[in-house]
């Protein structure tokens, strides 16, 4: 996991994916491992795979606003706009005072200049009470 975080911080997302995959194989129900794996997949543009990992995170943590926001971005990239909008709205409802959750689907764009992922924090530093208390 730490190796994956180091790769991600150094701008090597493909290497990060491999390291996070290994961590997730060792602890397949650890939400932080799955979340970082999903984020790394999103960075390399593999939104179908990222979506599956975000779904796994949200099965473990249905109120994880950051995972909802990021899953919404992957859904947008997969042109599943209604689902994407629903995730962005759900994230906003969970954390209405968090400015990071105020993304507007129209501002995310299509084609050139589109937003495919958002870095909300440094890899390995998700603000995640569940992980801090359970692991």
N, C-alpha and C positions, 0 to 999 in steps of 0.2 A: 504494500500500500504506500509506504513512504517513498519507495523508488518511483512509483507512478506519480506521486505528487511532485517529486523532484523533476521528472521528465516534463510534466505539464508546465511547471514554473519556468523551465528552461526553453519552452517553445518546441518541445518534441512530442506532439500529441500522439503520434502513432506508437512510439515507445511507451507512452503513458497508458495507452489502451492495453498493450500486452501485459504490463505490470498490474494494472487494475483487474484484468481478466484473471490473472493468477491469484490475486487477493480474494476475488469473488468466488473462485473455485474452492479456496480454503475455507471461506466463511460465507456461504451463499445467502445467508439471511442478515448480513450486516449492512444496514442501510447506507452508511457512509461509503463503503466500498462500491456498492451498486450505483450510488449517486455520482461518485467521481468517475466511474466507468462510463456511465451515461453521458456525463459532461464531455469526456474525452472523445467519445464517439460523435457527439454533436459537433465538436470543434473540427474533426476531420471530414465532416459532412455526411456521416453515415447515420442519417436521421431515422431510418427504419429500425436499426439496431438500438440506437439511443432510446427510441420510443419504448421498446421492450424493457430496457433497464429502468427507465423512469416509471413504467407501470409497476415493476417489481418494488421500487422504492415506495410508491404510493400504496401498494398493498400492505406494506409494513407500517407506513406512516401516512394515512389518508389526509392529514392536515398539514402536510409539508408544503408550504406555500412556494418555496423556491423550486421544488421538484415540479409542482404544477405549472409554474411560470415557464420553466425550461421545457417541459413536455409540450406546452402550448406552442413554443417556438418550433419544436420539431414537427408538430402537427401542421403548423403553417407551411413549413418547408415541404411537407408531403402533400400540400394543397388540400388539407382537411380543415378548411377554414372555420366551419361551425364548431367543431370540436376544439380547435385552437382558441377561439374566442371564449368558449365556455371555461377552458382551463385558466385563461388570463383573468376572467371575471372571478372565478373561484379563488385564485391566488389573491386578488385584490380584496375580496371579502374576508379572507383569513387574516390579512395584515393591511387594513385600510390606511393606517398611518405611515406605512413604509413606502417611501417614494420610489423604491425599486419596483414595486408592484403596480405602478401606475402606467405601465406600457399601453400604448394605444395601437391596436392592430393596424390601423390605417397608416401610422407612422413607421411601421416596420417595413413597409415597401415590398415591392416585387421586382424581379429583374435586377438590373444594376443598382447597387447601393442598398440591397436588401439586408436585413438583419437575420442571421442564421443561428446565432447563439449570443448569450449575454454573460459576461464574467461578473458575477455578483460578489465574489470573494476569491481570494487566492486558493488554488487547489489544496485541499486538506484542512481548510479552515471554515467549513460550513458551520453556521450558528445552529447547532442541532442539540437541543436539550436531551432528546431521546438517546442519542449516541453517547453523550457525556454521562448520562446517568445509568445506562444499561451496560455499556462496554467499558 
